[in-house]
Amino acid sequence: MTVSPSSAKAADKLLTVDEALERILAGVRPLPAREVALLEALGRTLAAEVVADRDIPPFRNSAMDGYAVRGEDVATAPARLRVVGAVAAGGMPERAVGRGEAMRIMTGAPMPDGADTVVRVEDTDNADDVVTVTAATPRGLSVRQAGEDLARGTTILRAGDVLRPAEIGLLASLGVSRPRVVARPRVAVLSTGDEIVEITETPGPGKIRDANRYSVGSAVLAAACEPWLRPLVRDTPDALRSALRDAMSADAIVTSGGVSVGDHDWVKPIVSELGTLDVWAIAIRPGRPLAFAQLRGGDRVVPLFGLPGNPVSALLTFELFVRPALLAMSGRRKLHRPRARAKLLDELDKPGFLRFFARAIYDAVAGTVRLTGPQGSGILRSMSLANCLIDAPPGPSTIAAGESVDVILTDLPEDH
């Protein structure tokens, strides 16, 4: 099919950032659920609730190395008690503890009947026959009750929860060796353009090394997805068409470059040929040219995100649009980074009619934010130095130092 870059003419109306994100999120769905080995579930999203089928711990046990006693016998000190046995972790007490008696006990060992308190070794003379307790000990001290961590019948994890090391431990304690989780999206990452070369090459005249596949691929990995870096794509319709068809075996595709309206910007016309182009002009800087599409191959629908070629624009639009979409595909409930208000330390110049995202450094203690330096869309170091984005709405072209601004805390996990 013959295509022309004229099919990539500028849109009549720009979408707002919020409108674009709403459309993008409406166009993606969580991937199917599958069972995986427990360690492979780290960072993934639980697909079904988990209910405790037993108490954890299943029995009363000691939280300290010491002596299991009756609390009434150690309410005052000193106290002398007859040692009637010992119990180690993994063992069982051979008898109960009576009045005036004590049983040596190790951390995690079951409490003997009759005992309700553990006196730590440091508060005794550590004797084996008659032990002297040298410090008064409150009743119930250092005793873990059955079900104190997890009570039988309690829902401990819900669908949509992200499995961190603590959640993996909870599942292990319940014997869940293969939890059911949402599949991790496999994301094809493509860079387009005749001007880019592999990072192992020395760039010739008019050429630059391709940073975008690696920065964007890393952003995919940071979103707990699987990046699939594809070969460089040259600025021809046939090359791009072939690359996109190959990439459709992935769950999503992210391209960078070729989404503007130049003579060699082929992403939008080729994407329109292979699927449905939904979004490609947004009232934002940096990153105004951006494409969102759904490619179709048989019964498969693969979302495609066409990012600008400038390295800052590519990473910033990934953060604002692609990351939330990939999290939604991963089954996450929380898609948006936390925000804060901060006092601006630098004067900020911006376009008056666009929503501007400045790279900045937020000081939570001082409640201040300052720019990382020059804000050009080709200055990748402005992203490297940043721990937040200043979200400046359309309006006056200058925000004075001292004003309060809204910041997106890009170094923190999503909280809503």
C-alpha positions, -999 to 999 in steps of 0.1 A, spaced: 0 0 0 14 34 -10 15 59 18 26 95 21 38 116 50 10 141 40 -13 117 59 5 128 90 -8 164 88 -11 184 120 -43 178 140 -70 204 140 -73 204 178 -49 195 204 -59 172 232 -52 182 268 -28 159 288 -57 146 309 -79 139 278 -51 120 262 -43 99 293 -80 92 297 -82 79 261 -51 59 264 -62 42 297 -96 34 281 -77 17 253 -57 -9 273 -68 -38 294 -51 -60 320 -34 -90 306 -46 -126 314 -37 -141 347 -13 -171 351 3 -191 379 41 -185 384 67 -198 408 67 -178 440 100 -159 434 89 -150 399 59 -133 413 80 -105 428 69 -71 414 38 -86 398 2 -79 405 -19 -105 423 -49 -117 402 -70 -132 430 -75 -126 468 -56 -148 492 -74 -159 524 -54 -174 554 -64 -210 557 -47 -213 592 -34 -191 620 1 -177 616 18 -184 640 -2 -216 645 7 -218 683 18 -195 711 55 -191 710 84 -173 726 97 -141 710 129 -143 731 155 -167 744 148 -170 781 125 -187 806 88 -194 802 71 -186 835 38 -176 851 35 -138 852 24 -137 888 57 -153 898 78 -125 883 57 -94 890 84 -84 915 121 -92 916 142 -109 926 123 -142 922 137 -177 924 121 -204 903 127 -241 898 137 -250 863 116 -280 851 128 -285 816 137 -269 783 121 -265 749 138 -255 716 123 -242 684 108 -271 665 103 -291 697 73 -295 721 72 -289 759 72 -321 779 50 -308 807 32 -277 819 47 -249 841 33 -247 876 35 -220 903 71 -213 912 84 -230 882 102 -220 850 111 -237 817 141 -227 796 128 -217 761 143 -206 728 130 -180 704 101 -195 683 96 -225 706 60 -234 717 49 -220 750 42 -247 777 8 -248 792 5 -227 824 32 -202 812 21 -168 800 53 -148 801 89 -151 789 117 -136 810 147 -129 788 180 -145 796 196 -111 803 172 -106 833 183 -138 850 214 -156 863 209 -182 835 209 -211 859 198 -246 850 183 -259 882 170 -228 902 170 -196 882 170 -162 898 149 -135 879 166 -102 886 141 -78 869 103 -76 874 86 -87 841 51 -77 830 26 -105 824 25 -115 787 59 -101 778 77 -117 748 49 -141 740 35 -143 704 -1 -154 703 -15 -179 678 -29 -160 648 -11 -128 659 3 -123 623 -25 -139 603 -58 -151 616 -75 -180 599 -103 -168 575 -88 -133 571 -83 -119 536 -46 -109 537 -41 -99 500 -64 -87 473 -65 -87 436 -45 -57 424 -20 -58 452 17 -56 441 38 -84 455 68 -71 473 92 -92 494 69 -89 524 39 -102 504 61 -130 490 69 -140 526 32 -140 536 24 -163 506 52 -186 516 40 -188 552 6 -200 539 22 -225 515 13 -207 483 41 -218 460 25 -207 427 4 -176 431 -19 -164 404 -7 -131 390 -14 -108 360 10 -115 332 39 -91 329 37 -71 297 63 -78 271 70 -44 255 88 -41 221 110 -9 221 119 6 187 139 36 177 134 50 142 155 74 121 183 74 96 204 97 119 208 71 147 234 44 150 241 16 176 257 27 208 287 5 200 294 25 168 314 58 164 289 82 149 298 96 115 288 131 102 252 139 110 248 107 131 241 102 168 241 71 191 207 58 200 200 65 236 162 62 234 159 24 232 180 21 264 164 49 284 129 39 273 137 2 277 150 9 312 117 28 319 98 -3 308 119 -24 331 113 0 360 76 -4 355 80 -41 362 75 -50 326 98 -69 302 116 -48 276 122 -63 241 147 -41 224 143 -43 186 168 -34 158 170 2 146 144 11 121 153 32 91 131 61 77 113 41 50 77 29 50 87 -7 42 113 -8 70 88 5 96 60 -17 83 81 -48 87 94 -38 121 60 -31 135 46 -64 121 74 -83 138 69 -63 170 32 -73 172 41 -105 189 47 -83 220 19 -72 244 27 -35 236 49 -15 213 68 18 221 85 37 193 105 69 194 110 93 166 90 97 134 58 110 149 60 146 137 49 159 103 83 159 84 89 143 51 104 112 67 80 109 97 63 76 88 51 63 121 16 78 119 7 69 83 21 33 87 3 29 120 -29 41 105 -25 14 78 -19 -14 103 -45 -3 129 -64 25 144 -47 58 154 -65 74 183 -43 101 198 -14 120 182 -14 157 191 -13 169 228 -11 203 243 21 196 262 58 206 262 81 188 259 65 161 239 38 176 218 39 150 190 27 117 204 8 88 189 -14 62 205 -28 34 183 -41 -1 184 -25 -25 158 -45 -54 147 -33 -88 136 -58 -116 135 -76 -116 168 -48 -97 186 -49 -60 194 -16 -45 204 -14 -10 218 13 12 203 28 43 219 46 66 194 70 89 214 89 119 201 125 114 191 140 140 214 154 121 244 138 142 271 105 143 253 106 105 249 113 98 286 88 125 298 59 113 277 67 77 287 64 88 323 31 107 318 13 83 294 30 50 288 39 40 324 3 44 337 -9 24 307 16 -4 313 7 -5 350 -30 -8 340 -20 -37 317 -2 -53 346 -34 -52 367 -23 -24 390 -49 -3 408 -26 26 415 -14 43 384 -3 78 394 28 91 412 24 111 444 23 149 442 33 177 465 32 215 466 65 233 469 80 267 469 98 275 436 133 287 440 140 297 404 120 317 379 104 294 354 98 305 318 73 284 299 49 285 269 17 302 280 -7 280 260 7 246 268 10 225 299 47 225 307 66 198 327 99 211 340 126 188 353 134 197 389 148 187 423 124 186 452 135 190 488 109 175 510 123 188 542 125 224 531 94 222 510 112 237 480 118 228 444 145 241 420 151 235 383 179 211 372 192 237 347 185 243 310 151 227 301 157 219 264 141 187 251 175 175 239 192 179 273 189 144 288 209 155 318 180 176 329 161 143 335 192 126 351 194 153 377 157 154 385 137 137 412 104 153 402 86 172 375 70 206 380 35 205 365 29 240 352 -6 245 337 -13 268 308 -13 304 318 13 332 323 46 326 305 66 331 337 62 317 372 82 338 396 105 324 422 87 321 455 54 310 441 39 276 450 39 250 423 26 214 419 53 187 416 51 151 405 74 129 427 88 106 400 112 88 423 84 74 444 59 46 436 24 53 426 0 61 454 -34 66 437 
